[in-house]
Amino acid sequence: MNQSLKGRVIAVAGATGAAGHAVVHRLARAGATVACADIDARRLDSLADSVRRAVPGATVVGQVVDLLDPQAAHDWADHIEAEHGRVDGLLHLVGGWRGGKKFMDTDLSDWDFLQDMLVRTLQHTSLGFHDALRRSDAGRFAIVSQSGAHKPTAGNAAYAAAKAASESWTLAMADSFAKLAGEEELQAAATIFVIKALLTDEMRQAKPEAKFPGFTHVDELADAMAELWTKPANELNGTHLWLTPR
C-alpha cells in the first residue's frame, strides 16, 4: 500500500465524515494534493489540521461548498483546476441514511432527504468535474454504494432506491468516458465501490464483543480508493468493486 500519488490532485466531496477522514489521510500519506469540500468550515479546518499533524508537509485544502447548488459544484471543480493545474480524481463520499423495518412505515420525507444527499450531490459533482477528469491522464471518479441497492429490503426502500439511482448515474458517466474516448486509450474511469456498512475504530471500541460481519473498515475503503490510480482506466470504468461478500 505504498504507491505514490505524488503530483496527483484529488477532490473529496463529503470529506469530513468518517470515511472522508480515512480517505483524506490515506491520499495525503501517498503524496497527493487533496482538495476537500464540506458545508461546515470548522469541520474542514479540523480535518486539515489533523492531516497536517499526522502527515507533515501534506497539501490539504478545504473549501466550503454547497453541493446541492449545481453552480457551486462546477465552480469548485474550476477552482481546483485553476489553482493546481489539474484534477485527477473526485471521490464522492457524501452520505446519509434513513430507513426502518416495515415497507408500509416508509416516510417519503426520507426519500427527499436521500435524493438530495445521495443523488443530487452526485449529479452536481459529476457534471461539474466530468470534463476536468477527462483532461487528466488518469481521471478517476468513484462513489460508495451499498449492497442493499442490489437486494432491497422492506424497510430500506428509499435508501436502496437512492443508492441504485446513484449507481445508474455513475454508470452513465462511465459510458460517457468510454464513448468520448472513442478509439483512443481510455484515461478516465467512473467506479462504484459496494459495501454493506462502514466500520470505524470508535464502533469497535464501543462494542468490543461485536463481530460486525460483512462490514468494511474505513481504512480498507481508503486503501481501495487510493489504488484506483494503480490500475488502467479500462479495468475500472463502469465496474462494481465489492468490499463485502456478495
Phi, psi and omega in degrees: 000031184254018181299145182269136172246021180301131181094345179277144177243115189234127178265143178232115177268136186073041192286342189266001174284179182300315178294319180300315178305311182296317182292315181297316177301316183296315180296320180296320179297329179277357174099004181286153164276123186247122178255114187255143177231142175199172178265358184242112183296323181294319178294322177297315179298318180296318178297312181300318179297317182294323179291317181294328175291320183281330184230085180305134180087359181296145175255102181230122180238147180238147178218130175285120182222130172270100185285357171278355176257110184300325180292324178296322178294317176299316182296323178299313178300315181297320181296316181298314182293322179291322184285322188245355175085356182190163170224116183259350180191153169225119177253115186267107184242018176291124186231190180155152181217139170218141179175185181199213183247328186245140179301316184286351175268002181302128177262116184292348171293335174297320178298318180301315179298311184290325176299318178295307188290315189266331186253306183299315180297324177294315179301313184293317181289320181294319177293323181290327186258350187310307186290323178296320178294325177292334179282344177283156174279355178204061180286131181229133176235135181213146172237168173247116176256186185224146185301335179297338176296337182262344178209077185296146175252163189303319185274351184245033184300312183294317182294313181296321180294321178293319178294320178297320177297320179297319178296315180299319180297317181294321178293327175294322176296319177299319179295323176298314178303315183294315183292321181288334176290328180060233180274353180281163179295132180290129181248332183251147182218142173244128191227150179242119171269136181242127178232169168270309177196159179266149181236137176239165176299324180297323177294320178295319180294324181288329180227073186297339181269350183287149181264333182051057183296132177080355180287153178246121178293143182300330178290327176293318176299316181299317178298317181295322179291321179296332181285351180303330183271005177259355185240148180293151184301323184291345175272345186251329191295125178075020183253157170257125177252106186276125176251016175216153178301141180289000000 
